[in-house]
């Protein structure tokens, strides 16, 4: 039977309130994204039983794990859920082998059977040479694999990972990310991870769930979210400009009063997406037929490989993506006065 998770999570922590409904099944990896303090880790802790619900319910494979309204609460150690914490939280006094065996021993397995199972996971994760090492002797990638093996050794129905790449240095992230994707694909239960990195989400997840201020604001495949972001955070995450206003057939009146020409914009409350590569920059007002042209001031100039992202503040704040040659020719520096231009046909408008 395919594992399924259905959760309506209502949690209050001080002045912060988390109110999220989420579902997941074993045929996908779900990534939870959001800015700092959005509630991502709180949601993961609630699912694991480390933070009890104040309202709502959590059901895994038809078994109710938490429902304060019915006075039901299954403690963490009795939930079929494995957790990999951000800093892995390996037991410093135990070897890699003993760390992996710990969960099995805690559930009543004999020492010999727990160690035999741990040896299998050491082999599966190519950790046999690290079996006797303590956590302080492991590399970041090895420590992650030990933590993952410890979580999987108890054969959970769901696996939760909190910022699995955060403790790694930049040089190790690419290799470890590829390995982690392979390990997750081999696990036949529910897979859910918290991340703030869109690269991790793109590489590891089939579906993204975006949380802001304790609320679910958008979910779907990366391509769908990229095409139609629904908040400024999501737009910045996927690298596009997002403007909000009221559509009137052939354009959008933005919230600050500026007019945006866009064919077939529809009517009503709307969002408009402009890709940075569709924004052109000029030092003087362009003599063109483009109806979307506004003055502004360069706020930041950021090199990104062979492209440059230029943030322009003004009536219509936009980020443009140009070549280093264009930056040199236009003499673009912070504080430069510029004009931004966007073709009407390069703007995507959809209901807010």
Secondary structure, 3 states (H helix, E strand, C coil): CCCEEEEEEEEEECCEEEEEEEEEECCCEEEEECCCCCCHHHHHHHHHCCCCCCEEEEEECCEEEEEHHHCEECCHHHCCEEEECCCCCCCCCCEHHHHHHHHHHHCCCCHHHHHHHHHHHHHHCCCHHHCCCEHHHCCHHHHHHHHHHHHHCCCCCEEEEECCCCCCCHHHHHHHHHHHHHHHHHCCCEEEEECCCHHHHHHHCCEEEEEECCEEEEEECHHHHHHCCCCHHHHHHHCEEEEEEEEEEEEEEECCCCEEEEEEEEEEEEEEEEEHHHEEEECCCCCCCCCEEEEEEEEEEEEECCEEEEEEEECCCEEEEECHHHHHHHCCCCCCEEEEEECHHHEEEEEC
